[in-house]
Amino acid sequence: MPEQITSFRCGYAAIIGRPNVGKSTLLNRILGQKIAITSPRPQTTRHKIIGIKTDAAGQVVYVDTPGIHRGGKRAINRYMNKAARSSVADVDVVVLVLDATRWTEEDESILQGLTAQEAPVIAVVNKVDKLADKDVLLPYLKKLAEKFNFAAIVPLSARKGDNVEGLEAEVLARMPEGEAMFPEDQVTDRSQRFIAAELIREKLMRRLGEELPYALTVEIEKFAVEGNLFRIHAVIWVEKASQKAIVIGKGGAMLKEIGQRAREDMEKIFDAKVFLETWVKVKEGWSEDERLLRQLGYDEREL
Protein backbone atom coordinates (compact mmCIF):
# COMPACT_ATOMS: atom_id res chain seq x y z
CA MET A 1 0.00 0.00 0.00
CA PRO A 2 1.27 3.53 -0.76
CA GLU A 3 2.23 5.60 2.25
CA GLN A 4 -0.11 8.24 3.66
CA ILE A 5 0.52 11.55 1.93
CA THR A 6 0.61 14.53 4.27
CA SER A 7 2.32 17.19 2.14
CA PHE A 8 2.16 18.35 -1.46
CA ARG A 9 4.23 16.28 -3.86
CA CYS A 10 5.36 16.92 -7.41
CA GLY A 11 7.43 15.00 -9.94
CA TYR A 12 7.73 13.18 -13.25
CA ALA A 13 6.54 9.70 -14.17
CA ALA A 14 7.50 8.11 -17.50
CA ILE A 15 4.98 5.71 -19.04
CA ILE A 16 6.90 3.16 -21.12
CA GLY A 17 6.30 -0.21 -22.74
CA ARG A 18 6.19 -1.99 -26.07
CA PRO A 19 3.77 -0.83 -28.78
CA ASN A 20 0.02 -1.30 -28.33
CA VAL A 21 -0.07 -2.14 -24.61
CA GLY A 22 -2.33 0.83 -23.80
CA LYS A 23 0.04 3.58 -22.67
CA SER A 24 -1.85 6.43 -24.33
CA THR A 25 -5.23 5.04 -23.26
CA LEU A 26 -3.91 4.97 -19.69
CA LEU A 27 -2.73 8.58 -19.86
CA ASN A 28 -6.07 9.76 -21.22
CA ARG A 29 -7.89 7.85 -18.49
CA ILE A 30 -5.73 9.39 -15.75
CA LEU A 31 -6.28 12.90 -17.10
CA GLY A 32 -9.99 12.38 -17.70
CA GLN A 33 -9.67 13.79 -21.22
CA LYS A 34 -8.09 13.04 -24.55
CA ILE A 35 -4.53 14.27 -24.93
CA ALA A 36 -2.78 11.35 -26.61
CA ILE A 37 -4.19 9.73 -29.74
CA THR A 38 -4.95 6.03 -29.78
CA SER A 39 -5.62 3.32 -32.36
CA PRO A 40 -5.41 -0.47 -32.57
CA ARG A 41 -2.25 -0.07 -34.68
CA PRO A 42 1.17 -0.44 -33.06
CA GLN A 43 3.38 2.65 -32.99
CA THR A 44 0.48 5.10 -33.15
CA THR A 45 2.31 7.33 -30.64
CA ARG A 46 5.39 8.89 -32.24
CA HIS A 47 6.28 11.71 -29.84
CA LYS A 48 6.78 12.16 -26.13
CA ILE A 49 3.63 13.81 -24.77
CA ILE A 50 3.31 15.29 -21.29
CA GLY A 51 0.05 14.97 -19.39
CA ILE A 52 -0.29 16.85 -16.11
CA LYS A 53 -2.55 15.62 -13.30
CA THR A 54 -3.00 18.03 -10.38
CA ASP A 55 -5.13 17.59 -7.28
CA ALA A 56 -5.00 18.66 -3.64
CA ALA A 57 -2.32 16.08 -2.79
CA GLY A 58 0.12 16.81 -5.57
CA GLN A 59 1.00 17.17 -9.22
CA VAL A 60 2.25 14.29 -11.36
CA VAL A 61 3.72 15.06 -14.76
CA TYR A 62 3.19 11.92 -16.82
CA VAL A 63 5.36 11.44 -19.91
CA ASP A 64 3.67 9.25 -22.52
CA THR A 65 6.17 7.69 -24.91
CA PRO A 66 6.26 5.83 -28.22
CA GLY A 67 6.30 2.05 -27.91
CA ILE A 68 9.80 0.63 -27.65
CA HIS A 69 10.17 -1.85 -30.48
CA ARG A 70 12.75 -4.07 -32.09
CA GLY A 71 13.51 -4.00 -35.80
CA GLY A 72 12.42 -1.05 -37.90
CA LYS A 73 15.57 0.42 -39.40
CA ARG A 74 14.08 3.63 -40.73
CA ALA A 75 14.94 7.02 -39.27
CA ILE A 76 11.46 7.39 -37.78
CA ASN A 77 11.84 4.08 -35.91
CA ARG A 78 15.14 5.26 -34.46
CA TYR A 79 13.50 8.54 -33.46
CA MET A 80 10.63 6.79 -31.66
CA ASN A 81 12.90 4.41 -29.75
CA LYS A 82 15.20 7.25 -28.72
CA ALA A 83 12.20 9.34 -27.59
CA ALA A 84 10.97 6.47 -25.41
CA ARG A 85 14.33 5.49 -23.89
CA SER A 86 15.39 9.08 -23.17
CA SER A 87 12.22 9.69 -21.18
CA VAL A 88 13.34 7.55 -18.22
CA ALA A 89 16.61 9.42 -17.67
CA ASP A 90 15.48 12.06 -15.16
CA VAL A 91 12.10 10.95 -13.85
CA ASP A 92 11.01 10.14 -10.31
CA VAL A 93 8.98 7.03 -11.23
CA VAL A 94 8.93 4.68 -14.21
CA VAL A 95 5.54 3.16 -15.08
CA LEU A 96 6.11 0.02 -17.16
CA VAL A 97 2.88 -0.95 -18.94
CA LEU A 98 2.44 -4.63 -19.81
CA ASP A 99 -0.33 -6.60 -21.47
CA ALA A 100 -2.01 -9.07 -19.11
CA THR A 101 -2.81 -11.37 -22.03
CA ARG A 102 0.76 -12.07 -23.14
CA TRP A 103 4.46 -11.58 -22.38
CA THR A 104 6.80 -10.97 -25.34
CA GLU A 105 10.50 -10.75 -26.13
CA GLU A 106 10.06 -6.98 -26.44
CA ASP A 107 8.73 -6.86 -22.85
CA GLU A 108 11.76 -8.85 -21.70
CA SER A 109 14.14 -6.56 -23.59
CA ILE A 110 12.59 -3.42 -22.07
CA LEU A 111 12.73 -4.92 -18.59
CA GLN A 112 16.42 -5.78 -19.01
CA GLY A 113 17.04 -2.18 -20.01
CA LEU A 114 15.66 -1.02 -16.65
CA THR A 115 18.14 -2.98 -14.50
CA ALA A 116 20.30 0.11 -13.96
CA GLN A 117 17.33 2.42 -13.46
CA GLU A 118 17.59 4.35 -10.19
CA ALA A 119 13.99 5.53 -10.04
CA PRO A 120 11.40 3.06 -8.69
CA VAL A 121 9.63 1.04 -11.38
CA ILE A 122 5.92 0.29 -11.10
CA ALA A 123 4.58 -2.53 -13.28
CA VAL A 124 1.13 -1.93 -14.70
CA VAL A 125 -0.58 -5.10 -15.89
CA ASN A 126 -3.13 -3.68 -18.30
CA LYS A 127 -6.10 -5.22 -20.14
CA VAL A 128 -7.12 -7.50 -17.28
CA ASP A 129 -10.69 -7.07 -18.54
CA LYS A 130 -9.73 -9.08 -21.64
CA LEU A 131 -8.64 -12.16 -19.70
CA ALA A 132 -11.09 -14.96 -20.46
CA ASP A 133 -9.79 -16.91 -17.47
CA LYS A 134 -9.08 -14.65 -14.50
CA ASP A 135 -7.31 -17.54 -12.72
CA VAL A 136 -4.24 -16.99 -14.94
CA LEU A 137 -3.68 -13.51 -13.52
CA LEU A 138 -2.20 -14.51 -10.16
CA PRO A 139 0.47 -16.81 -11.69
CA TYR A 140 1.32 -14.03 -14.16
CA LEU A 141 1.75 -11.51 -11.32
CA LYS A 142 3.87 -13.99 -9.35
CA LYS A 143 6.22 -14.60 -12.28
CA LEU A 144 6.45 -10.86 -12.86
CA ALA A 145 7.48 -10.24 -9.26
CA GLU A 146 10.25 -12.82 -9.68
CA LYS A 147 11.64 -11.10 -12.77
CA PHE A 148 12.34 -7.68 -11.26
CA ASN A 149 12.29 -5.78 -7.98
CA PHE A 150 9.23 -3.67 -8.77
CA ALA A 151 8.16 -0.95 -6.35
CA ALA A 152 4.58 -2.10 -6.97
CA ILE A 153 2.62 -4.26 -9.39
CA VAL A 154 -0.80 -2.90 -10.32
CA PRO A 155 -3.30 -4.90 -12.41
CA LEU A 156 -5.87 -2.64 -14.09
CA SER A 157 -7.96 -1.88 -17.14
CA ALA A 158 -7.12 1.49 -18.69
CA ARG A 159 -10.01 1.12 -21.13
CA LYS A 160 -12.60 0.63 -18.39
CA GLY A 161 -10.83 2.61 -15.67
CA ASP A 162 -10.66 -0.31 -13.23
CA ASN A 163 -8.02 0.31 -10.50
CA VAL A 164 -6.48 3.31 -12.28
CA GLU A 165 -6.90 5.32 -9.08
CA GLY A 166 -4.85 2.64 -7.31
CA LEU A 167 -2.01 3.22 -9.76
CA GLU A 168 -2.23 6.98 -9.30
CA ALA A 169 -1.90 6.56 -5.52
CA GLU A 170 1.19 4.36 -5.96
CA VAL A 171 2.80 6.91 -8.29
CA LEU A 172 2.01 9.96 -6.16
CA ALA A 173 3.31 8.29 -2.99
CA ARG A 174 6.75 8.01 -4.64
CA MET A 175 6.94 11.62 -5.79
CA PRO A 176 9.24 14.00 -3.92
CA GLU A 177 7.78 16.75 -1.81
CA GLY A 178 7.71 20.05 -3.64
CA GLU A 179 5.64 22.80 -5.22
CA ALA A 180 3.72 22.40 -8.46
CA MET A 181 5.71 23.01 -11.63
CA PHE A 182 2.71 23.81 -13.82
CA PRO A 183 -0.52 25.79 -13.30
CA GLU A 184 -3.21 23.55 -11.82
CA ASP A 185 -5.46 23.92 -14.89
CA GLN A 186 -2.75 22.94 -17.40
CA VAL A 187 -3.06 19.36 -18.67
CA THR A 188 -0.34 19.14 -21.34
CA ASP A 189 2.76 20.88 -22.67
CA ARG A 190 1.67 20.34 -26.26
CA SER A 191 0.11 23.14 -28.33
CA GLN A 192 -3.34 23.08 -29.89
CA ARG A 193 -1.56 23.06 -33.25
CA PHE A 194 0.22 19.80 -32.33
CA ILE A 195 -2.98 18.23 -31.02
CA ALA A 196 -4.82 19.14 -34.25
CA ALA A 197 -2.18 17.34 -36.34
CA GLU A 198 -2.30 14.30 -34.07
CA LEU A 199 -6.10 14.07 -34.25
CA ILE A 200 -5.97 13.99 -38.04
CA ARG A 201 -3.26 11.32 -37.93
CA GLU A 202 -5.34 9.28 -35.48
CA LYS A 203 -8.26 9.19 -37.91
CA LEU A 204 -5.88 8.15 -40.69
CA MET A 205 -4.42 5.36 -38.56
CA ARG A 206 -7.84 4.09 -37.59
CA ARG A 207 -9.23 4.07 -41.14
CA LEU A 208 -6.11 3.21 -43.13
CA GLY A 209 -3.82 1.44 -40.67
CA GLU A 210 -3.93 -1.84 -42.56
CA GLU A 211 -2.94 -0.21 -45.85
CA LEU A 212 -0.71 2.69 -44.78
CA PRO A 213 0.45 2.04 -41.23
CA TYR A 214 3.57 4.22 -41.10
CA ALA A 215 3.73 6.04 -44.44
CA LEU A 216 1.58 8.93 -43.18
CA THR A 217 2.31 12.09 -41.27
CA VAL A 218 0.47 15.39 -40.85
CA GLU A 219 1.76 18.97 -40.99
CA ILE A 220 -0.30 22.00 -39.98
CA GLU A 221 0.39 24.81 -42.44
CA LYS A 222 -2.07 27.31 -40.96
CA PHE A 223 -3.55 27.56 -37.48
CA ALA A 224 -5.48 30.77 -36.88
CA VAL A 225 -7.86 31.62 -34.04
CA GLU A 226 -10.58 34.12 -34.86
CA GLY A 227 -12.70 34.55 -31.74
CA ASN A 228 -14.51 31.23 -31.28
CA LEU A 229 -13.46 29.94 -34.72
CA PHE A 230 -10.32 27.95 -35.47
CA ARG A 231 -9.12 27.97 -39.11
CA ILE A 232 -6.82 25.02 -39.69
CA HIS A 233 -5.09 24.03 -42.94
CA ALA A 234 -3.38 20.64 -42.82
CA VAL A 235 -1.21 18.67 -45.24
CA ILE A 236 -1.21 14.88 -45.08
CA TRP A 237 2.15 13.67 -46.35
CA VAL A 238 2.54 10.25 -47.92
CA GLU A 239 5.53 8.59 -49.56
CA LYS A 240 4.04 7.44 -52.88
CA ALA A 241 1.49 8.67 -55.41
CA SER A 242 -0.44 5.40 -55.03
CA GLN A 243 -0.82 6.13 -51.30
CA LYS A 244 -2.20 9.59 -52.08
CA ALA A 245 -5.02 8.00 -54.07
CA ILE A 246 -5.88 5.71 -51.13
CA VAL A 247 -6.06 8.61 -48.65
CA ILE A 248 -8.24 10.71 -50.94
CA GLY A 249 -10.53 7.78 -51.76
CA LYS A 250 -13.10 7.47 -54.53
CA GLY A 251 -14.47 10.89 -55.31
CA GLY A 252 -12.65 12.29 -52.27
CA ALA A 253 -14.88 10.30 -49.89
CA MET A 254 -12.11 8.97 -47.62
CA LEU A 255 -10.45 12.35 -47.13
CA LYS A 256 -13.82 13.97 -46.43
CA GLU A 257 -14.67 11.35 -43.79
CA ILE A 258 -11.29 11.66 -42.08
CA GLY A 259 -11.52 15.45 -42.07
CA GLN A 260 -15.03 15.40 -40.64
CA ARG A 261 -14.14 13.02 -37.82
CA ALA A 262 -11.00 14.98 -36.94
CA ARG A 263 -12.93 18.26 -36.97
CA GLU A 264 -15.58 16.87 -34.62
CA ASP A 265 -12.90 15.82 -32.12
CA MET A 266 -11.15 19.19 -32.39
CA GLU A 267 -14.38 21.03 -31.64
CA LYS A 268 -14.87 18.94 -28.49
CA ILE A 269 -11.31 19.41 -27.27
CA PHE A 270 -10.89 23.09 -28.23
CA ASP A 271 -14.50 24.00 -27.28
CA ALA A 272 -14.81 26.07 -30.43
CA LYS A 273 -16.00 25.89 -34.02
CA VAL A 274 -13.36 24.52 -36.40
CA PHE A 275 -12.96 25.14 -40.12
CA LEU A 276 -10.61 22.40 -41.34
CA GLU A 277 -9.12 22.04 -44.80
CA THR A 278 -6.91 19.10 -45.72
CA TRP A 279 -4.66 18.34 -48.67
CA VAL A 280 -2.69 15.20 -49.52
CA LYS A 281 0.84 15.56 -50.89
CA VAL A 282 3.70 13.22 -51.72
CA LYS A 283 7.12 13.54 -50.08
CA GLU A 284 9.10 10.48 -51.10
CA GLY A 285 11.12 8.78 -48.36
CA TRP A 286 10.16 11.19 -45.58
CA SER A 287 10.26 8.42 -42.92
CA GLU A 288 13.84 7.48 -43.85
CA ASP A 289 15.31 10.98 -44.17
CA GLU A 290 16.43 12.60 -40.89
CA ARG A 291 16.42 16.08 -42.43
CA LEU A 292 12.85 15.70 -43.65
CA LEU A 293 11.83 14.25 -40.29
CA ARG A 294 13.12 17.35 -38.51
CA GLN A 295 11.16 19.56 -40.91
CA LEU A 296 8.02 17.57 -40.09
CA GLY A 297 8.49 17.90 -36.31
CA TYR A 298 10.45 14.72 -35.49
CA ASP A 299 13.49 16.48 -34.01
CA GLU A 300 15.89 14.45 -31.86
CA ARG A 301 17.43 17.67 -30.55
CA GLU A 302 14.26 18.19 -28.51
CA LEU A 303 14.50 14.81 -26.75
C-alpha positions as CSV (number, residue, x, y, z in Angstrom):
1,M,0.0,0.0,0.0
2,P,1.3,3.5,-0.8
3,E,2.2,5.6,2.2
4,Q,-0.1,8.2,3.7
5,I,0.5,11.6,1.9
6,T,0.6,14.5,4.3
7,S,2.3,17.2,2.1
8,F,2.2,18.3,-1.5
9,R,4.2,16.3,-3.9
10,C,5.4,16.9,-7.4
11,G,7.4,15.0,-9.9
12,Y,7.7,13.2,-13.3
13,A,6.5,9.7,-14.2
14,A,7.5,8.1,-17.5
15,I,5.0,5.7,-19.0
16,I,6.9,3.2,-21.1
17,G,6.3,-0.2,-22.7
18,R,6.2,-2.0,-26.1
19,P,3.8,-0.8,-28.8
20,N,0.0,-1.3,-28.3
21,V,-0.1,-2.1,-24.6
22,G,-2.3,0.8,-23.8
23,K,0.0,3.6,-22.7
24,S,-1.8,6.4,-24.3
25,T,-5.2,5.0,-23.3
26,L,-3.9,5.0,-19.7
27,L,-2.7,8.6,-19.9
28,N,-6.1,9.8,-21.2
29,R,-7.9,7.8,-18.5
30,I,-5.7,9.4,-15.7
31,L,-6.3,12.9,-17.1
32,G,-10.0,12.4,-17.7
33,Q,-9.7,13.8,-21.2
34,K,-8.1,13.0,-24.6
35,I,-4.5,14.3,-24.9
36,A,-2.8,11.3,-26.6
37,I,-4.2,9.7,-29.7
38,T,-4.9,6.0,-29.8
39,S,-5.6,3.3,-32.4
40,P,-5.4,-0.5,-32.6
41,R,-2.3,-0.1,-34.7
42,P,1.2,-0.4,-33.1
43,Q,3.4,2.6,-33.0
44,T,0.5,5.1,-33.2
45,T,2.3,7.3,-30.6
46,R,5.4,8.9,-32.2
47,H,6.3,11.7,-29.8
48,K,6.8,12.2,-26.1
49,I,3.6,13.8,-24.8
50,I,3.3,15.3,-21.3
51,G,0.0,15.0,-19.4
52,I,-0.3,16.8,-16.1
53,K,-2.6,15.6,-13.3
54,T,-3.0,18.0,-10.4
55,D,-5.1,17.6,-7.3
56,A,-5.0,18.7,-3.6
57,A,-2.3,16.1,-2.8
58,G,0.1,16.8,-5.6
59,Q,1.0,17.2,-9.2
60,V,2.3,14.3,-11.4
61,V,3.7,15.1,-14.8
62,Y,3.2,11.9,-16.8
63,V,5.4,11.4,-19.9
64,D,3.7,9.2,-22.5
65,T,6.2,7.7,-24.9
66,P,6.3,5.8,-28.2
67,G,6.3,2.1,-27.9
68,I,9.8,0.6,-27.6
69,H,10.2,-1.8,-30.5
70,R,12.7,-4.1,-32.1
71,G,13.5,-4.0,-35.8
72,G,12.4,-1.0,-37.9
73,K,15.6,0.4,-39.4
74,R,14.1,3.6,-40.7
75,A,14.9,7.0,-39.3
76,I,11.5,7.4,-37.8
77,N,11.8,4.1,-35.9
78,R,15.1,5.3,-34.5
79,Y,13.5,8.5,-33.5
80,M,10.6,6.8,-31.7
81,N,12.9,4.4,-29.8
82,K,15.2,7.3,-28.7
83,A,12.2,9.3,-27.6
84,A,11.0,6.5,-25.4
85,R,14.3,5.5,-23.9
86,S,15.4,9.1,-23.2
87,S,12.2,9.7,-21.2
88,V,13.3,7.5,-18.2
89,A,16.6,9.4,-17.7
90,D,15.5,12.1,-15.2
91,V,12.1,10.9,-13.9
92,D,11.0,10.1,-10.3
93,V,9.0,7.0,-11.2
94,V,8.9,4.7,-14.2
95,V,5.5,3.2,-15.1
96,L,6.1,0.0,-17.2
97,V,2.9,-0.9,-18.9
98,L,2.4,-4.6,-19.8
99,D,-0.3,-6.6,-21.5
100,A,-2.0,-9.1,-19.1
101,T,-2.8,-11.4,-22.0
102,R,0.8,-12.1,-23.1
103,W,4.5,-11.6,-22.4
104,T,6.8,-11.0,-25.3
105,E,10.5,-10.7,-26.1
106,E,10.1,-7.0,-26.4
107,D,8.7,-6.9,-22.8
108,E,11.8,-8.8,-21.7
109,S,14.1,-6.6,-23.6
110,I,12.6,-3.4,-22.1
111,L,12.7,-4.9,-18.6
112,Q,16.4,-5.8,-19.0
113,G,17.0,-2.2,-20.0
114,L,15.7,-1.0,-16.7
115,T,18.1,-3.0,-14.5
116,A,20.3,0.1,-14.0
117,Q,17.3,2.4,-13.5
118,E,17.6,4.4,-10.2
119,A,14.0,5.5,-10.0
120,P,11.4,3.1,-8.7
121,V,9.6,1.0,-11.4
122,I,5.9,0.3,-11.1
123,A,4.6,-2.5,-13.3
124,V,1.1,-1.9,-14.7
125,V,-0.6,-5.1,-15.9
126,N,-3.1,-3.7,-18.3
127,K,-6.1,-5.2,-20.1
128,V,-7.1,-7.5,-17.3
129,D,-10.7,-7.1,-18.5
130,K,-9.7,-9.1,-21.6
131,L,-8.6,-12.2,-19.7
132,A,-11.1,-15.0,-20.5
133,D,-9.8,-16.9,-17.5
134,K,-9.1,-14.6,-14.5
135,D,-7.3,-17.5,-12.7
136,V,-4.2,-17.0,-14.9
137,L,-3.7,-13.5,-13.5
138,L,-2.2,-14.5,-10.2
139,P,0.5,-16.8,-11.7
140,Y,1.3,-14.0,-14.2
141,L,1.8,-11.5,-11.3
142,K,3.9,-14.0,-9.4
143,K,6.2,-14.6,-12.3
144,L,6.4,-10.9,-12.9
145,A,7.5,-10.2,-9.3
146,E,10.3,-12.8,-9.7
147,K,11.6,-11.1,-12.8
148,F,12.3,-7.7,-11.3
149,N,12.3,-5.8,-8.0
150,F,9.2,-3.7,-8.8
151,A,8.2,-0.9,-6.4
152,A,4.6,-2.1,-7.0
153,I,2.6,-4.3,-9.4
154,V,-0.8,-2.9,-10.3
155,P,-3.3,-4.9,-12.4
156,L,-5.9,-2.6,-14.1
157,S,-8.0,-1.9,-17.1
158,A,-7.1,1.5,-18.7
159,R,-10.0,1.1,-21.1
160,K,-12.6,0.6,-18.4
161,G,-10.8,2.6,-15.7
162,D,-10.7,-0.3,-13.2
163,N,-8.0,0.3,-10.5
164,V,-6.5,3.3,-12.3
165,E,-6.9,5.3,-9.1
166,G,-4.9,2.6,-7.3
167,L,-2.0,3.2,-9.8
168,E,-2.2,7.0,-9.3
169,A,-1.9,6.6,-5.5
170,E,1.2,4.4,-6.0
171,V,2.8,6.9,-8.3
172,L,2.0,10.0,-6.2
173,A,3.3,8.3,-3.0
174,R,6.7,8.0,-4.6
175,M,6.9,11.6,-5.8
176,P,9.2,14.0,-3.9
177,E,7.8,16.8,-1.8
178,G,7.7,20.0,-3.6
179,E,5.6,22.8,-5.2
180,A,3.7,22.4,-8.5
181,M,5.7,23.0,-11.6
182,F,2.7,23.8,-13.8
183,P,-0.5,25.8,-13.3
184,E,-3.2,23.5,-11.8
185,D,-5.5,23.9,-14.9
186,Q,-2.8,22.9,-17.4
187,V,-3.1,19.4,-18.7
188,T,-0.3,19.1,-21.3
189,D,2.8,20.9,-22.7
190,R,1.7,20.3,-26.3
191,S,0.1,23.1,-28.3
192,Q,-3.3,23.1,-29.9
193,R,-1.6,23.1,-33.3
194,F,0.2,19.8,-32.3
195,I,-3.0,18.2,-31.0
196,A,-4.8,19.1,-34.2
197,A,-2.2,17.3,-36.3
198,E,-2.3,14.3,-34.1
199,L,-6.1,14.1,-34.2
200,I,-6.0,14.0,-38.0
201,R,-3.3,11.3,-37.9
202,E,-5.3,9.3,-35.5
203,K,-8.3,9.2,-37.9
204,L,-5.9,8.2,-40.7
205,M,-4.4,5.4,-38.6
206,R,-7.8,4.1,-37.6
207,R,-9.2,4.1,-41.1
208,L,-6.1,3.2,-43.1
209,G,-3.8,1.4,-40.7
210,E,-3.9,-1.8,-42.6
211,E,-2.9,-0.2,-45.9
212,L,-0.7,2.7,-44.8
213,P,0.5,2.0,-41.2
214,Y,3.6,4.2,-41.1
215,A,3.7,6.0,-44.4
216,L,1.6,8.9,-43.2
217,T,2.3,12.1,-41.3
218,V,0.5,15.4,-40.9
219,E,1.8,19.0,-41.0
220,I,-0.3,22.0,-40.0
221,E,0.4,24.8,-42.4
222,K,-2.1,27.3,-41.0
223,F,-3.5,27.6,-37.5
224,A,-5.5,30.8,-36.9
225,V,-7.9,31.6,-34.0
226,E,-10.6,34.1,-34.9
227,G,-12.7,34.5,-31.7
228,N,-14.5,31.2,-31.3
229,L,-13.5,29.9,-34.7
230,F,-10.3,27.9,-35.5
231,R,-9.1,28.0,-39.1
232,I,-6.8,25.0,-39.7
233,H,-5.1,24.0,-42.9
234,A,-3.4,20.6,-42.8
235,V,-1.2,18.7,-45.2
236,I,-1.2,14.9,-45.1
237,W,2.2,13.7,-46.3
238,V,2.5,10.2,-47.9
239,E,5.5,8.6,-49.6
240,K,4.0,7.4,-52.9
241,A,1.5,8.7,-55.4
242,S,-0.4,5.4,-55.0
243,Q,-0.8,6.1,-51.3
244,K,-2.2,9.6,-52.1
245,A,-5.0,8.0,-54.1
246,I,-5.9,5.7,-51.1
247,V,-6.1,8.6,-48.7
248,I,-8.2,10.7,-50.9
249,G,-10.5,7.8,-51.8
250,K,-13.1,7.5,-54.5
251,G,-14.5,10.9,-55.3
252,G,-12.7,12.3,-52.3
253,A,-14.9,10.3,-49.9
254,M,-12.1,9.0,-47.6
255,L,-10.4,12.3,-47.1
256,K,-13.8,14.0,-46.4
257,E,-14.7,11.3,-43.8
258,I,-11.3,11.7,-42.1
259,G,-11.5,15.5,-42.1
260,Q,-15.0,15.4,-40.6
261,R,-14.1,13.0,-37.8
262,A,-11.0,15.0,-36.9
263,R,-12.9,18.3,-37.0
264,E,-15.6,16.9,-34.6
265,D,-12.9,15.8,-32.1
266,M,-11.2,19.2,-32.4
267,E,-14.4,21.0,-31.6
268,K,-14.9,18.9,-28.5
269,I,-11.3,19.4,-27.3
270,F,-10.9,23.1,-28.2
271,D,-14.5,24.0,-27.3
272,A,-14.8,26.1,-30.4
273,K,-16.0,25.9,-34.0
274,V,-13.4,24.5,-36.4
275,F,-13.0,25.1,-40.1
276,L,-10.6,22.4,-41.3
277,E,-9.1,22.0,-44.8
278,T,-6.9,19.1,-45.7
279,W,-4.7,18.3,-48.7
280,V,-2.7,15.2,-49.5
281,K,0.8,15.6,-50.9
282,V,3.7,13.2,-51.7
283,K,7.1,13.5,-50.1
284,E,9.1,10.5,-51.1
285,G,11.1,8.8,-48.4
286,W,10.2,11.2,-45.6
287,S,10.3,8.4,-42.9
288,E,13.8,7.5,-43.8
289,D,15.3,11.0,-44.2
290,E,16.4,12.6,-40.9
291,R,16.4,16.1,-42.4
292,L,12.8,15.7,-43.6
293,L,11.8,14.2,-40.3
294,R,13.1,17.3,-38.5
295,Q,11.2,19.6,-40.9
296,L,8.0,17.6,-40.1
297,G,8.5,17.9,-36.3
298,Y,10.5,14.7,-35.5
299,D,13.5,16.5,-34.0
300,E,15.9,14.5,-31.9
301,R,17.4,17.7,-30.5
302,E,14.3,18.2,-28.5
303,L,14.5,14.8,-26.7
